[in-house]
Amino acid sequence: MAQMFRSRRTAPGLAPGLIVPGLAVLVLAAIVLATLLAPLLAPHDPLALSPLTRLKPPGGDFPLGTDALGRDLMSRVLYGGRVSLLIGIGTAAVSIMAGLVIGLVAGFFRTADAVIMRVMDAFMAIPPVLLAVALVAIHGASILSVILAITFSEIPRVVRLVRSVVLSAREEPYVEAAMTLGTRMPVILWRHLMPNTLAPLIVQGTYICASAILIESILSFLGLGIGTETPSWGNIMAEGRSYFLLKPSLIFWPGLLLSLCVLAINILGDAARDMLDPRMRRREG
């Protein structure tokens, strides 16, 4: 009876556990699509100055109004999303690629493990925002320097994740058999060990992407991020904080999209973890 009731309750419609991730996919897809179509959706040039229309309320040619320099807020938010998402995706991609290589070496070669992990521990001892601030201050503010600065703080976490997977996988019989048969080390790493890291890396990549978008906003809010000539959600809010009491929408709209984007990415990361983790699947079964 309990089995019949359980199957009858979950059969029709969409499973309750998929509703929230489905909404997250829709929200994230809408944000990504809007930023990609910014040249078509933006009513004005995001960099065009117009002192005569400064701090204009929403309406007419300016759906979200204008900022303190007369620039169209909707155009800047759409184009700013491109930069913020580029930094998030770029940081996640670079961190995973670099951390994967270093983690494979650290997990498989015991002689290199001690040296590599002590270096990673040194980087992890520094708070991510503080490390990013220092690196951006040294190399100057640009999209590339911000990506590299945030990447340095994320690589140690990827290395520790990959290393832990490799340490357990290298004791498996198929890996020992490959080593006994004289298979070359690059082949063992690529064919036998790396596939075990893909599932956790996919989940970790979503968290890195969301974290990078937030850290870029923090850097821009502190005046150490990308220059104002390149709009991003972070520096749009940084410019609007001086006029918050006069016009809250200067911070509200970029902050809303930033919050929705980060929340959607984190929800998808949690859903991917539940789907890819065998222990979670067994628990639900």
Legacy VTK file of the C-alpha trace (Angstrom):
# vtk DataFile Version 3.0
C-alpha trace
ASCII
DATASET POLYDATA
POINTS 285 float
0.000 0.000 0.000
2.722 2.448 0.916
4.489 1.675 -2.344
1.303 2.254 -4.370
0.636 5.537 -2.563
4.205 6.739 -3.112
4.125 5.985 -6.830
0.661 7.535 -7.223
1.756 10.709 -5.480
4.931 11.304 -7.511
3.861 10.053 -10.924
1.831 12.946 -12.404
3.483 16.203 -13.445
6.947 17.414 -12.612
8.750 16.011 -9.574
8.738 18.531 -6.705
12.513 18.407 -6.474
12.835 19.631 -10.068
10.579 22.680 -9.808
13.125 25.006 -8.183
16.037 23.980 -10.475
13.686 24.389 -13.438
12.855 27.933 -12.379
16.570 28.607 -11.872
17.278 27.422 -15.426
14.587 29.736 -16.797
15.861 32.744 -14.830
19.493 32.140 -15.763
18.617 31.508 -19.417
16.618 34.748 -19.546
19.501 36.750 -18.045
22.093 35.191 -20.356
19.881 35.679 -23.417
19.171 39.308 -22.521
22.881 40.084 -22.137
23.781 38.308 -25.376
21.099 40.294 -27.217
22.159 43.563 -25.583
22.985 45.231 -28.949
19.381 44.571 -30.018
17.620 45.224 -26.704
19.601 48.220 -25.425
17.876 51.461 -26.485
21.060 53.590 -26.284
24.821 53.408 -26.284
25.793 52.451 -22.697
28.755 54.858 -22.793
26.985 57.859 -24.349
27.055 60.863 -21.994
24.140 63.304 -21.886
24.355 65.854 -19.057
20.955 67.286 -20.015
19.221 63.995 -19.163
21.094 63.119 -15.983
19.126 61.271 -13.253
16.077 61.140 -15.483
13.191 59.013 -14.103
12.041 55.883 -15.980
9.886 56.487 -19.017
9.964 57.413 -22.639
13.312 56.772 -24.306
14.814 55.649 -20.988
12.860 52.630 -19.631
14.913 52.505 -16.398
15.983 56.145 -16.330
19.516 57.513 -16.504
22.500 57.750 -14.163
24.377 60.783 -12.869
26.122 61.281 -16.220
23.013 60.906 -18.332
23.790 57.372 -19.511
20.871 55.034 -20.109
20.604 52.657 -17.130
18.907 49.821 -18.996
21.637 49.778 -21.645
24.373 49.780 -19.016
22.716 46.963 -17.030
22.380 44.786 -20.148
25.949 45.366 -21.289
27.197 45.112 -17.695
25.714 41.636 -17.443
27.922 40.568 -20.327
31.051 41.582 -18.443
29.974 40.072 -15.125
29.035 36.745 -16.735
32.265 36.747 -18.756
34.269 37.151 -15.555
32.300 34.393 -13.807
32.559 31.880 -16.653
36.166 32.801 -17.465
37.258 32.435 -13.851
35.514 29.076 -13.516
37.063 27.763 -16.749
40.621 28.862 -15.951
40.407 27.706 -12.322
39.128 24.259 -13.268
41.679 23.706 -16.050
44.639 24.806 -13.927
43.379 23.099 -10.767
42.699 19.861 -12.654
46.264 19.593 -13.959
47.855 20.498 -10.631
45.476 18.261 -8.664
46.154 15.245 -10.895
49.888 15.661 -10.385
49.538 16.196 -6.625
47.243 13.209 -6.165
49.228 10.735 -8.251
52.871 11.633 -7.556
53.558 11.446 -3.837
56.887 13.286 -4.125
55.189 16.339 -5.658
52.200 16.186 -3.346
53.867 17.678 -0.286
55.342 20.656 -2.133
52.219 21.428 -4.152
49.842 21.214 -1.219
51.971 23.446 0.982
51.874 26.103 -1.740
48.096 25.672 -2.048
47.714 25.959 1.724
49.644 29.235 1.623
47.247 30.662 -0.970
44.196 29.422 0.954
45.423 31.164 4.096
44.793 34.512 2.384
41.125 35.632 2.157
39.976 35.542 -1.493
38.876 39.177 -1.610
42.116 40.396 -0.024
44.209 38.359 -2.482
42.183 39.669 -5.421
42.534 43.262 -4.185
46.304 42.901 -3.930
46.692 41.349 -7.386
44.413 43.885 -9.092
46.254 46.736 -7.374
49.560 45.381 -8.731
48.493 44.628 -12.310
45.888 47.342 -12.812
42.148 47.153 -13.440
41.018 45.211 -16.511
38.809 42.239 -17.273
41.819 39.941 -17.680
43.498 41.074 -14.470
40.270 40.642 -12.486
39.782 37.109 -13.874
43.373 36.157 -13.045
43.173 37.741 -9.587
40.040 35.798 -8.644
41.417 32.632 -10.262
44.439 32.582 -7.951
42.164 32.328 -4.936
39.990 29.589 -6.494
42.700 27.258 -7.866
43.711 25.838 -4.429
40.136 24.709 -3.773
39.967 22.933 -7.128
43.368 21.333 -6.492
42.284 19.952 -3.128
39.077 18.578 -4.656
40.852 16.851 -7.572
43.613 15.542 -5.312
41.126 13.912 -2.930
39.376 12.165 -5.828
42.659 10.967 -7.340
43.967 9.658 -4.014
40.975 7.347 -3.703
40.804 6.418 -7.397
44.469 5.483 -7.717
43.913 2.553 -5.342
41.250 1.039 -7.587
42.109 -2.306 -9.237
41.840 -0.994 -12.785
44.404 1.747 -12.070
46.791 -0.721 -10.416
46.335 -3.074 -13.372
47.178 -0.295 -15.827
50.317 0.552 -13.853
51.338 -3.135 -13.716
50.950 -3.459 -17.494
53.331 -0.539 -17.995
50.789 2.002 -19.229
52.316 5.435 -19.557
51.558 7.911 -16.761
49.886 10.526 -19.019
47.524 7.848 -20.314
46.660 6.714 -16.773
46.013 10.275 -15.691
43.924 11.163 -18.747
42.001 7.919 -19.338
41.589 6.386 -15.882
41.804 9.166 -13.298
40.515 12.348 -14.926
37.004 10.977 -15.706
36.459 10.450 -11.962
36.934 14.188 -11.366
34.425 15.462 -13.946
31.280 15.201 -11.806
32.659 17.089 -8.769
34.343 19.624 -11.054
31.046 20.452 -12.749
29.515 21.221 -9.365
32.564 23.165 -8.201
32.553 25.165 -11.429
29.074 26.532 -10.726
30.121 27.710 -7.259
33.285 29.327 -8.648
31.266 31.146 -11.309
28.852 32.581 -8.738
31.675 33.479 -6.361
33.640 35.245 -9.117
30.649 37.409 -10.048
30.276 38.442 -6.398
33.990 39.127 -5.894
34.106 41.262 -9.047
31.199 43.287 -7.667
33.029 43.722 -4.366
36.187 44.860 -6.153
34.229 47.325 -8.281
32.376 48.597 -5.226
35.760 49.267 -3.596
36.994 51.058 -6.718
39.474 48.286 -7.603
37.534 46.458 -10.279
37.002 47.216 -13.934
37.102 50.844 -15.021
33.859 52.751 -15.484
34.406 52.818 -19.241
33.443 49.113 -19.209
30.100 48.687 -17.427
29.565 45.734 -15.098
26.927 45.141 -12.463
29.501 45.877 -9.771
30.723 49.244 -11.001
27.189 50.358 -11.935
26.210 49.883 -8.294
29.447 51.522 -7.160
28.673 54.634 -9.197
25.075 54.731 -8.003
25.780 54.530 -4.273
26.349 58.304 -4.030
22.840 58.903 -5.382
21.091 56.049 -3.582
18.773 58.281 -1.522
17.925 60.371 -4.581
17.516 57.480 -7.022
17.599 53.938 -5.533
17.039 52.340 -8.939
20.700 52.967 -9.807
21.565 50.179 -7.372
18.300 48.225 -7.381
18.304 46.984 -10.990
21.909 45.820 -11.287
21.700 44.431 -7.742
18.508 42.530 -8.574
20.011 40.895 -11.676
23.219 40.118 -9.785
21.284 38.462 -6.954
19.041 36.457 -9.292
21.998 35.314 -11.394
24.094 34.179 -8.419
21.096 32.510 -6.756
20.184 30.638 -9.949
23.759 29.427 -10.465
23.997 28.186 -6.867
20.655 26.369 -7.145
21.822 24.658 -10.328
25.062 23.712 -8.576
23.123 22.090 -5.735
20.892 20.266 -8.217
23.927 19.025 -10.159
25.512 17.784 -6.923
22.353 15.845 -6.022
22.161 14.299 -9.499
25.840 13.398 -9.814
26.440 12.164 -6.252
25.602 8.443 -6.009
25.012 8.691 -2.263
22.293 11.316 -2.791
20.620 9.151 -5.444
20.611 6.131 -3.124
19.154 8.220 -0.299
16.309 9.465 -2.518
15.677 5.932 -3.810
LINES 1 286
285 0 1 2 3 4 5 6 7 8 9 10 11 12 13 14 15 16 17 18 19 20 21 22 23 24 25 26 27 28 29 30 31 32 33 34 35 36 37 38 39 40 41 42 43 44 45 46 47 48 49 50 51 52 53 54 55 56 57 58 59 60 61 62 63 64 65 66 67 68 69 70 71 72 73 74 75 76 77 78 79 80 81 82 83 84 85 86 87 88 89 90 91 92 93 94 95 96 97 98 99 100 101 102 103 104 105 106 107 108 109 110 111 112 113 114 115 116 117 118 119 120 121 122 123 124 125 126 127 128 129 130 131 132 133 134 135 136 137 138 139 140 141 142 143 144 145 146 147 148 149 150 151 152 153 154 155 156 157 158 159 160 161 162 163 164 165 166 167 168 169 170 171 172 173 174 175 176 177 178 179 180 181 182 183 184 185 186 187 188 189 190 191 192 193 194 195 196 197 198 199 200 201 202 203 204 205 206 207 208 209 210 211 212 213 214 215 216 217 218 219 220 221 222 223 224 225 226 227 228 229 230 231 232 233 234 235 236 237 238 239 240 241 242 243 244 245 246 247 248 249 250 251 252 253 254 255 256 257 258 259 260 261 262 263 264 265 266 267 268 269 270 271 272 273 274 275 276 277 278 279 280 281 282 283 284
